[in-house]
Amino acid sequence: MKVLQFVADGSPGGGTNHVLQLLRGMPQACESLLLTQQGSYLQREAEKLGVQVQSGDFLRSRFNPSAIRQARNTIRQYQPDLVHCHGGRAAFFRGFLMDAVPSVYTVHGFHFARKQPLARSAGWCGEFWNFRRMQQIIFVCDFDRQLAVRSRLLPAHTPFHVIYNGIPAPPVKQAVSSERLGVGFIGRMVYQKNPQLFVDVLARLPDIQAVMVGGGELEAEVARLVQSRGLADRVKLYGSLAHEETLQVLSRLDVLLMTPRWEGLPLLPLEAMFLKVPVVSTACGGIPEVLDHGRTGLLAESEDADQLAGHVNQLLHNQSLRREIIENAARTAASRFGQDVMLQRVWETYSALSQRETTSSRSPSPAHLVRSCKS
């Protein structure tokens, strides 16, 4: 089976790392191809793997005819058996093409729900379009499935699965250096990830060292904020790093502090759990499906800097709680969020969709209207 992975934004991040897992880990029966943003991190990493890559400009505008043409030309050239769209922008462009190749859409979190009314309405319309142009939906957490149902996005006839993200087993090796880096922020410097809140929390933690890893549109603003809050002597800004370098930093943290406004199910807390780094986070999106408050991590119910700072202090100074959370988190990660389980379920989704489309093309029947059940 030939599968085209389509990712509009190929910058470093959880969604990109998820696609790299698919490119590396699918069975030999699956030939993987990639369509992504030109010159992106994902393009470079995929080419290192020997994957066939086509690229285009998918970030300039959602109403970019050249992006649609690039997607059409790539499908005509590669003639895949299936197109797997990651994220709303890729699904949006794919939806304009009237070919017979079946499509899967993985929702890596919904962005429209937290926007201002006009932008929220436009985002909902885009997702409404996406869901009605796809033959299969994958949610990375049950929170997103519930949101899709509440928002009346999920058509009654479209099969879906909830497939949790997974990470490699055995776990990533920890860094050789024994130097600890304190509290860490890892993520894109964008509105969704709320790096400014991380700085606010650090201002409430005197004498605590910290690092921030990530690039993006807010990088310069965050650097200015660190300076203006008088934190430059204890907050180190790394900028954007490759995934392996990021994992090395992660393994040396005392606490990973996540401050997102919304999420699907990110890979980052799973990686921290495998690396035995305790996590404090806002309780948004699918994160509570990964972190059980008080057992495998600590969660703040809102974007509350005081509450987050209190949780970080607990993990830095209550060694009994710290050990308990680390041990519970490592066991949970190994049992529920292994990469092999995720890859197997995605492959089963591909196979079932391919078989269903083949059967329906021979003799249409109502069987394709049956919904998949969440396992």
N, C-alpha and C positions, 0 to 999 in steps of 0.2 A: 504493500500500500504506500502510495506517495502522498505525503501530507505537507501542505504549505502553511508554515507558521507566519502569521501576519501581525506585526507589532508596529504601531505608528510611532511610538516614542521608545527609542532604544537607549535612553540614558540609564546610568546605574540605578538600581532600585530593586525592590522585591519582585515586581512583575517581570522585569528583565531577567533576573536570576532564575525565576520560575521557567521562563522559556529556554534558557540555557540548559536547565535540567532536562527538559523534554528533548532538546537537540542532542544531548549526550546520552540519555538513558533509555530512549525508546527501543523496543526489540528490533532485531535485525530485519524483521519483516516490514518495518516501517522506514521508508526513506524520507528523511526530513529535509525540507527546503525552507528558506527564510526570505521574507519581504519586510524591510524595516527602514527607518530614517537614515538617509545618506550620511556617511561619516560618523555614525553613532558608535558608542561603546559596544552595543550589541552586535553591530556589523563586524567590528574588529574581532570580537571574541568568537563569533560564529565562524569567521574565515580561518581563525587559528585551528578550529576543530575540523576544517575541511568541508564545511557545509556550503552548498551552493547558495549564494546570496544575491538578491536584487534589492535595490534601494531607490528611494525617491524622497521628495519633500512633502511629508505628511503633516508637518507641524505649522505650516504657514497659515492655513485656514481650513475649516471644515468644508468650505465651498470652493475647493480648489480642483478644477477640472483635470489638471495634470496629475494629481494624486489618483484620481479615479482611472485615468488612462494607464498609469503605471501599474495599478492593480490588475486591470484588464489584460495588459500586455504580458504581465508575469504569469497569470493563469493560462493564457494562450500558449506561452512558451513552454512552461513546465508541465501543463496538463495534469495537475494533481488530481487524486481521487477524492480529496477532502481539503477544505481550507479551515484552519483554526485561527480565529480572530481573538486577540488578547487586548481588552480594553475597548471603551466605547468608540474611540475615534476610528480604530481599524474596522470595527463592525459597521460603523456608519458608512465608510467608503465602500466596503464590501457590498453593502446593501443596494448600491446603485447598479450592480452588474447582474444582468439577466441571463446567466448561464445555468447549466444543469449540475454544476459541482456542489455537493452539499456542504454546509458550513456549520461549524461549532463556534459558539461565542462564550469565552470565559470572562465573567464579570469580576474584575479585580477591584471591587469597591465601587459605590455610586458617588459621583461628585456633585450631582445636581441638588441633592437633598439639603445641603448646607449653604446654598447660594441665595442671593437676593431674589425677590419674587420674579422679576423679568428673566434673569439668568436661570432661575430654577425652572420656570416654565419651558424655556428653550431647551434646557438639559433634559427635562422629562420627555419632551417631544422627540429629541434625538434617541433616547433609550426606547421609547415606544416604537419608533422606526426600526431600531436594531432588533428588538425582540421579535418583530413580525417578519424579518427577513432571514432569520436563522432557523436551522432545522434541529438544533440541539443547544441547550444552555447549560453551562457549568457555573455553579456558584462555589466560591472558595470558603464560604462560611454560611451558616444557617441564618445569620442576621441579614445578609443580603437577600436571601431567598424570601424571608419574611417581608423585607422592605419592598421587594418587587411585587409581592402579592398585595400588600397594603396600597401600593401606588398604582395598582391595576396595570402593571406592565406585562405580566406573565400570561400569555395566551393559553386558553384551556387545552389547545391541541399540541402545544410545543413540549416535547420531553425535556426533562431537566435532571441533573444530579447535583448533590452537594459533595464536592471532593476537596477535602482539606489539603492545604499545601503540606508538603513534606520536605525534609532535608536529608542529606546523605547519611548513611550508616555504613561503616563506623563513623563516629563524629569527627569533625575537623580537628586536626592537631592544634594544641595550644602553642602560643608563642614561646620561643626559647627564652626570651628575656623575662626576668622575674620582676622587673620594675612595674609597679602598679600605677595606673593612670587616673584613678579616682572615679568620678561619676562621668558618664558619657552620653552624648547625643549622637545618634547615627541615623542619617536620612537626608533626603533632598531638602534643600533650603527653600521651601515653598509654603504657601499659606496653609495647605492641608496639614503639614507636619508641625506647624506652629513652633519654630525654633525660638521665637521670642519668649515663649513661656518657659522654655528651658533656662534661658538667661535669668528670667524672673525668679525661678526656683533657686538657682545658684546664688543669687543675691541674698537669699534667706539662709544660706549655708556657709557661714563664715569659716575661713581657713580650709575649705574643701577644694581640692584640685579637680579640674574637669577638662574634658576634650570634646570637641565637636567635629564630626566627620560628615562632609557632604557639600555639594555645590548646588547652585540654582539661582533663581532670580532674586532671592532675599539674602544672598551671601554677603554682599557689601553692607546691607542694612544691619545684619546681625553683627558684623565686625564693628560697625560704629556703635551699636548698642552695648557691646562688651566693653568698649572703651569708655563710653559715657557713664556706665554703671560702676566704673572703677574695678573691673574684673580682669583686666588684661594680664595681670601678673599671675593669675591662677586658672585661666581658661585658654587652652591651646586650640587654635583653629587649623585643622588639617586640610580643608578643602576636599575636593572629590578624590576618592581613592578607588582602585580596582577592588573587586570583591575579595580576593585573597588577602590583600593588604588590610581591608576593612575587618576581616575576621581576626587578623592578628591583633588589631587594636581592641576589638571586642573582647578577646580572651584575656586581656590585661586590665579590664575594668573591674572596679569594686561593685558598681551598680550601673545597670543600663537604665536610663530614664527616657521614656517615650512620652511625647506630648502631643499626639495628633488630635486634630479636630474631628476627623472621621477616618475610617479604615475599612478594608475588607478583612482578610486574614493575612497579615504580613509575615514574611519569613523571619524577620529579625528577632522577635522574641523566641521563636523556635531554636534559632542558632544559639542564642544566649543560654537557653535551657540546656542544650547539649553541651555547651562549653562551661556549664556550672557557674554562670554569671547571673545573679538575681536581678529581676526586672521590676521596675515601678512604671506604671503607665496610667494614662487616662482610660476610663472604661468605655471605649467607643467601638462601634462596629463589631467585628468578630473577635476582638481581643479577649473579652471575657470567656469565649469558647476555648481559649488557650490557657489563660491565666485564671486560676481559681483563687480569689482573694483570700489571703492568709494561709494558703496551702502551697500554691505553686508560684505566687507572685503577690504584689500589692497593687491595688487599683484605687484610683481617685474617681469619684462619681461624676466630677465635672472638671473643667479646666481651672482648678483651684491651686494656685502656687503654694499656699500655706499647707494644704493637705498633702500635696506631692512632696514638699520639703520634709514634712513630718514622716512620711513613709520612707524616704531616703535615709533620714536620720536613724530610723528603726533598724534598717538593714546594715548600716555602718556600725552601730553600737550595740545591738542585741545579737550576740553571736549565736545563741541558741536558736532564735527565730531564723537567722540567716542560714544556718546549717540545715534546718528542717525544710525551708523553702527550696534551697538548692537541691537537696536529695529528692524531694517530691517532684520537682520540676524535671529533673533528669530522667526519672522513671516514666513520667507522663510523656515526655518527648519521645522516648524510645518506643513506648507501646502504642502511641496514637498518631505520631506525626513522622513516621519514617518515609523516606523517599520512595522505596520500593512499592509500598502500598499505593501511594499517589500515582506513580507511573503505571502500575497495573490497572488501576481504575480508569485512567485516561485512555489507555490502550483498549480496554473493553468498550469504552464509549465510542471510540473510533470504529471498532469492528462492528458493533451493533448498528451504528448509523449507516455504515457502508452496506451492511447486509440488508437493512431496512430499505435503503434507497434502491438497491438492486432489485429487491422483491417488488417494491411498489412500481418500478419502471416496467416490470414484466406484466404484472396484473394488479392494478390498484385495488386495495382493500382497506377496510377501516382499521386495520391493525396499527397503522402508523399514527393513529389518533390516541393510542393508549399512553398515558403519562408514565414516566419513570418515577419510581418511588425513591425517596431519600433513604439511603441505607444508614 
